[in-house]
Amino acid sequence: MRKYVFGTGLIGAITSGLELLRGLRDEDEPFTWRHALIWLSWGITVALTIGAIVDTRHDVLEERAARAARTATARR
């Protein structure tokens, strides 16, 4: 699980979010529709990354349960 949580997708999403925050702080420009699209894109990226982690975790748990069931059946 650790390899998915610290994977490049999540690290990339976090660092790009930090860069977006720095950009908001440093700019003297008003918030425009382009900024809104960039934030929307970042939100989608984070959601997909977290969804992939959850989905992978679910698959791992299913595989462990199936393996445990096979071992319990084999012992009978």
DSSP file (Angstrom, degrees, kcal/mol; ACC not computed):
  #  RESIDUE AA STRUCTURE BP1 BP2  ACC     N-H-->O    O-->H-N    N-H-->O    O-->H-N    TCO  KAPPA ALPHA  PHI   PSI    X-CA   Y-CA   Z-CA
    1    1 A M    >>        0   0    0      0, 0.0     4,-2.1     0, 0.0     3,-1.0   0.000 360.0 360.0 360.0 -34.8    0.0    0.0    0.0
    2    2 A R  H 3>  +     0   0    0      1,-0.3     4,-2.4     2,-0.2     5,-0.0   0.863 360.0  58.7 -59.7 -36.6    2.9    2.3    0.8
    3    3 A K  H 34 S+     0   0    0      1,-0.2    -1,-0.3     2,-0.2     0, 0.0   0.780 109.2  44.7 -68.3 -23.6    4.1    2.2   -2.8
    4    4 A Y  H X4 S+     0   0    0     -3,-1.0     3,-1.1     2,-0.2     6,-0.3   0.852 112.1  49.9 -85.6 -36.5    0.7    3.5   -4.0
    5    5 A V  H 3< S+     0   0    0     -4,-2.1    -2,-0.2     1,-0.3    -3,-0.2   0.895 119.1  38.5 -68.1 -38.7    0.4    6.3   -1.4
    6    6 A F  T 3< S+     0   0    0     -4,-2.4    -1,-0.3    -5,-0.2    -2,-0.2   0.065  94.3 129.3 -98.3  25.4    3.8    7.6   -2.1
    7    7 A G  S <> S-     0   0    0     -3,-1.1     4,-2.0     1,-0.1     5,-0.2  -0.171  75.0-102.6 -74.0 171.3    3.5    7.0   -5.9
    8    8 A T  H  > S+     0   0    0      1,-0.2     4,-2.5     2,-0.2     5,-0.2   0.800 115.2  61.4 -68.6 -28.9    4.3    9.5   -8.5
    9    9 A G  H  > S+     0   0    0      2,-0.2     4,-2.0     1,-0.2    -1,-0.2   0.945 110.0  38.1 -63.8 -48.1    0.7   10.4   -9.2
   10   10 A L  H  > S+     0   0    0     -6,-0.3     4,-2.4     2,-0.2     5,-0.2   0.900 117.4  50.0 -71.7 -40.7   -0.1   11.6   -5.7
   11   11 A I  H  X S+     0   0    0     -4,-2.0     4,-2.5     1,-0.2     5,-0.2   0.915 112.1  49.1 -63.7 -41.7    3.3   13.3   -5.2
   12   12 A G  H  X S+     0   0    0     -4,-2.5     4,-2.3    -5,-0.2    -2,-0.2   0.897 111.0  49.7 -63.8 -40.3    2.8   15.1   -8.5
   13   13 A A  H  X S+     0   0    0     -4,-2.0     4,-1.9    -5,-0.2    -2,-0.2   0.900 112.0  48.1 -65.8 -40.2   -0.7   16.2   -7.6
   14   14 A I  H  X S+     0   0    0     -4,-2.4     4,-2.2     2,-0.2    -2,-0.2   0.933 113.2  46.6 -66.9 -45.3    0.4   17.5   -4.3
   15   15 A T  H  X S+     0   0    0     -4,-2.5     4,-2.1     1,-0.2    -2,-0.2   0.887 111.8  50.5 -67.2 -36.9    3.4   19.4   -5.7
   16   16 A S  H  X S+     0   0    0     -4,-2.3     4,-2.1    -5,-0.2    -1,-0.2   0.878 109.4  52.4 -68.3 -34.1    1.3   20.9   -8.6
   17   17 A G  H  X S+     0   0    0     -4,-1.9     4,-2.2     2,-0.2    -2,-0.2   0.893 108.3  50.5 -64.3 -39.5   -1.3   22.0   -6.0
   18   18 A L  H  X S+     0   0    0     -4,-2.2     4,-2.3     1,-0.2    -2,-0.2   0.896 109.7  50.5 -64.8 -38.9    1.4   23.7   -4.0
   19   19 A E  H  X S+     0   0    0     -4,-2.1     4,-2.3     2,-0.2    -2,-0.2   0.882 108.4  52.5 -66.0 -37.1    2.6   25.5   -7.1
   20   20 A L  H  X S+     0   0    0     -4,-2.1     4,-1.9     2,-0.2    -2,-0.2   0.904 109.2  49.7 -63.9 -40.4   -0.9   26.6   -7.8
   21   21 A L  H  X S+     0   0    0     -4,-2.2     4,-1.9     2,-0.2    -2,-0.2   0.909 110.4  49.6 -64.6 -41.1   -1.2   28.1   -4.3
   22   22 A R  H  X S+     0   0    0     -4,-2.3     4,-2.5     1,-0.2     5,-0.2   0.896 108.6  54.2 -63.3 -38.6    2.1   29.9   -4.8
   23   23 A G  H  X S+     0   0    0     -4,-2.3     4,-1.6     1,-0.2    -1,-0.2   0.870 107.6  49.7 -63.8 -36.9    0.9   31.2   -8.1
   24   24 A L  H  < S+     0   0    0     -4,-1.9    -1,-0.2     1,-0.2    -2,-0.2   0.882 113.9  45.9 -67.2 -37.4   -2.2   32.6   -6.4
   25   25 A R  H  < S+     0   0    0     -4,-1.9    -2,-0.2     1,-0.2    -1,-0.2   0.873 116.1  43.6 -74.0 -37.5   -0.1   34.3   -3.7
   26   26 A D  H  < S+     0   0    0     -4,-2.5    -2,-0.2    -5,-0.1    -1,-0.2   0.753  94.7  90.3 -83.2 -24.8    2.5   35.8   -6.0
   27   27 A E     <  -     0   0    0     -4,-1.6    -4,-0.0    -5,-0.2     0, 0.0  -0.434  53.5-162.6 -79.9 146.7    0.3   37.1   -8.8
   28   28 A D        +     0   0    0     -2,-0.1    -1,-0.1     2,-0.1    -4,-0.1   0.394  64.5 103.8 -98.5  -1.0   -1.2   40.6   -8.8
   29   29 A E  S    S-     0   0    0      1,-0.1     2,-0.1     3,-0.0    -2,-0.1  -0.439  78.1-107.7 -79.0 153.6   -3.7   39.5  -11.4
   30   30 A P        -     0   0    0      0, 0.0     2,-0.5     0, 0.0    -1,-0.1  -0.357  44.7 -86.4 -74.1 163.3   -7.4   38.9  -10.5
   31   31 A F        -     0   0    0     -2,-0.1     2,-0.2     4,-0.1    -7,-0.0  -0.589  57.8-173.5 -71.6 120.7   -8.7   35.3  -10.5
   32   32 A T     >  -     0   0    0     -2,-0.5     4,-1.8    -3,-0.1     3,-0.2  -0.539  41.7 -96.3-112.4 177.6   -9.8   34.5  -14.0
   33   33 A W  H  > S+     0   0    0      1,-0.2     4,-2.1     2,-0.2     5,-0.1   0.789 122.6  60.3 -64.8 -27.0  -11.6   31.7  -15.8
   34   34 A R  H  > S+     0   0    0      2,-0.2     4,-2.2     1,-0.2    -1,-0.2   0.903 103.7  49.4 -67.1 -40.2   -8.3   30.3  -16.7
   35   35 A H  H  > S+     0   0    0     -3,-0.2     4,-2.5     1,-0.2    -2,-0.2   0.904 109.3  52.9 -63.1 -40.0   -7.3   29.9  -13.1
   36   36 A A  H  X S+     0   0    0     -4,-1.8     4,-2.4     1,-0.2    -2,-0.2   0.904 109.3  48.6 -62.5 -41.1  -10.7   28.2  -12.4
   37   37 A L  H  X S+     0   0    0     -4,-2.1     4,-2.6     2,-0.2    -1,-0.2   0.880 110.0  51.8 -66.7 -37.5  -10.0   25.7  -15.2
   38   38 A I  H  X S+     0   0    0     -4,-2.2     4,-2.2     2,-0.2    -2,-0.2   0.925 112.1  45.8 -64.2 -44.0   -6.5   25.0  -13.8
   39   39 A W  H  X S+     0   0    0     -4,-2.5     4,-2.5     2,-0.2    -2,-0.2   0.883 112.1  51.5 -66.8 -37.8   -7.9   24.4  -10.3
   40   40 A L  H  X S+     0   0    0     -4,-2.4     4,-2.3     2,-0.2    -2,-0.2   0.924 110.1  49.3 -62.4 -44.3  -10.7   22.2  -11.8
   41   41 A S  H  X S+     0   0    0     -4,-2.6     4,-2.2     1,-0.2    -2,-0.2   0.902 110.9  49.9 -61.2 -42.0   -8.1   20.2  -13.7
   42   42 A W  H  X S+     0   0    0     -4,-2.2     4,-2.4     2,-0.2    -1,-0.2   0.910 109.4  51.5 -63.7 -41.8   -6.0   19.8  -10.5
   43   43 A G  H  X S+     0   0    0     -4,-2.5     4,-2.4     1,-0.2    -2,-0.2   0.894 109.8  49.3 -62.6 -40.4   -9.1   18.6   -8.6
   44   44 A I  H  X S+     0   0    0     -4,-2.3     4,-2.6     2,-0.2     5,-0.2   0.907 110.2  51.6 -64.9 -41.5   -9.9   16.0  -11.2
   45   45 A T  H  X S+     0   0    0     -4,-2.2     4,-2.2     2,-0.2    -2,-0.2   0.919 111.2  46.9 -61.1 -44.3   -6.2   14.8  -11.1
   46   46 A V  H  X S+     0   0    0     -4,-2.4     4,-2.6     2,-0.2     5,-0.2   0.915 112.2  50.4 -64.6 -42.7   -6.4   14.5   -7.4
   47   47 A A  H  X S+     0   0    0     -4,-2.4     4,-2.5     1,-0.2    -2,-0.2   0.914 111.9  47.2 -62.9 -42.8   -9.7   12.6   -7.5
   48   48 A L  H  X S+     0   0    0     -4,-2.6     4,-2.1     2,-0.2    -1,-0.2   0.888 112.3  50.4 -66.1 -38.3   -8.4   10.2  -10.1
   49   49 A T  H  X S+     0   0    0     -4,-2.2     4,-1.9    -5,-0.2    -2,-0.2   0.935 113.2  44.3 -65.1 -46.4   -5.2    9.6   -8.2
   50   50 A I  H  X S+     0   0    0     -4,-2.6     4,-2.6     1,-0.2     5,-0.2   0.890 112.2  54.0 -66.2 -38.3   -7.1    8.9   -4.9
   51   51 A G  H  X S+     0   0    0     -4,-2.5     4,-2.6    -5,-0.2    -1,-0.2   0.889 107.6  50.4 -61.6 -39.4   -9.6    6.7   -6.8
   52   52 A A  H  X S+     0   0    0     -4,-2.1     4,-2.4     2,-0.2    -1,-0.2   0.888 110.7  49.3 -65.8 -38.9   -6.8    4.6   -8.3
   53   53 A I  H  X S+     0   0    0     -4,-1.9     4,-2.4     2,-0.2    -2,-0.2   0.929 113.4  45.9 -65.8 -45.0   -5.3    4.2   -4.8
   54   54 A V  H  X S+     0   0    0     -4,-2.6     4,-2.5     2,-0.2    -2,-0.2   0.912 113.3  49.9 -64.1 -42.6   -8.6    3.1   -3.3
   55   55 A D  H  X S+     0   0    0     -4,-2.6     4,-2.3     2,-0.2    -2,-0.2   0.908 111.5  48.1 -63.6 -42.5   -9.3    0.8   -6.3
   56   56 A T  H  X S+     0   0    0     -4,-2.4     4,-2.2     2,-0.2    -1,-0.2   0.905 111.4  50.4 -63.9 -41.9   -5.9   -0.8   -6.0
   57   57 A R  H  X S+     0   0    0     -4,-2.4     4,-2.3     1,-0.2    -2,-0.2   0.902 109.5  51.4 -62.9 -40.8   -6.4   -1.3   -2.2
   58   58 A H  H  X S+     0   0    0     -4,-2.5     4,-2.3     1,-0.2    -2,-0.2   0.911 109.6  49.7 -62.7 -42.9   -9.8   -2.9   -2.9
   59   59 A D  H  X S+     0   0    0     -4,-2.3     4,-2.3     2,-0.2    -1,-0.2   0.893 110.0  50.9 -62.8 -40.2   -8.2   -5.3   -5.4
   60   60 A V  H  X S+     0   0    0     -4,-2.2     4,-2.2     2,-0.2    -2,-0.2   0.916 110.8  48.2 -64.4 -42.9   -5.5   -6.2   -2.9
   61   61 A L  H  X S+     0   0    0     -4,-2.3     4,-2.2     2,-0.2    -2,-0.2   0.892 111.0  50.7 -65.8 -38.9   -8.0   -6.9   -0.1
   62   62 A E  H  X S+     0   0    0     -4,-2.3     4,-2.5     2,-0.2    -1,-0.2   0.911 110.2  49.8 -63.3 -41.7  -10.1   -9.0   -2.5
   63   63 A E  H  X S+     0   0    0     -4,-2.3     4,-2.4     1,-0.2    -2,-0.2   0.904 110.6  49.6 -64.6 -41.0   -7.1  -11.1   -3.5
   64   64 A R  H  X S+     0   0    0     -4,-2.2     4,-2.4     2,-0.2    -1,-0.2   0.908 111.5  49.0 -63.7 -41.2   -6.1  -11.7    0.2
   65   65 A A  H  X S+     0   0    0     -4,-2.2     4,-2.2     2,-0.2    -2,-0.2   0.905 112.1  48.3 -65.5 -41.1   -9.7  -12.8    1.0
   66   66 A A  H  X S+     0   0    0     -4,-2.5     4,-2.3     2,-0.2    -2,-0.2   0.901 111.9  49.6 -65.4 -40.4   -9.7  -15.2   -2.0
   67   67 A R  H  X S+     0   0    0     -4,-2.4     4,-2.1     2,-0.2    -2,-0.2   0.900 111.1  49.2 -64.9 -40.6   -6.4  -16.6   -1.0
   68   68 A A  H  X S+     0   0    0     -4,-2.4     4,-2.4     2,-0.2    -2,-0.2   0.884 110.8  50.5 -66.0 -38.3   -7.6  -17.1    2.6
   69   69 A A  H  X S+     0   0    0     -4,-2.2     4,-2.2     2,-0.2    -2,-0.2   0.903 110.3  49.4 -66.6 -40.5  -10.7  -18.8    1.3
   70   70 A R  H  X S+     0   0    0     -4,-2.3     4,-2.1     2,-0.2    -2,-0.2   0.898 112.1  48.2 -65.3 -39.0   -8.7  -21.1   -0.9
   71   71 A T  H  X S+     0   0    0     -4,-2.1     4,-1.5     2,-0.2    -2,-0.2   0.897 111.6  49.6 -68.9 -38.9   -6.3  -22.0    2.0
   72   72 A A  H  X S+     0   0    0     -4,-2.4     4,-0.7     1,-0.2    -2,-0.2   0.877 112.6  48.0 -67.2 -36.2   -9.3  -22.6    4.4
   73   73 A T  H >< S+     0   0    0     -4,-2.2     3,-0.5     1,-0.2    -2,-0.2   0.878 109.9  52.2 -70.1 -37.9  -10.9  -24.9    1.8
   74   74 A A  H 3< S+     0   0    0     -4,-2.1    -1,-0.2     1,-0.2    -2,-0.2   0.806 104.4  57.0 -68.9 -29.6   -7.7  -26.8    1.1
   75   75 A R  H 3<        0   0    0     -4,-1.5    -1,-0.2     1,-0.2    -2,-0.2   0.713 360.0 360.0 -75.3 -20.8   -7.2  -27.5    4.9
   76   76 A R    <<        0   0    0     -4,-0.7    -1,-0.2    -3,-0.5    -2,-0.2   0.497 360.0 360.0 -74.0 360.0  -10.6  -29.2    5.2
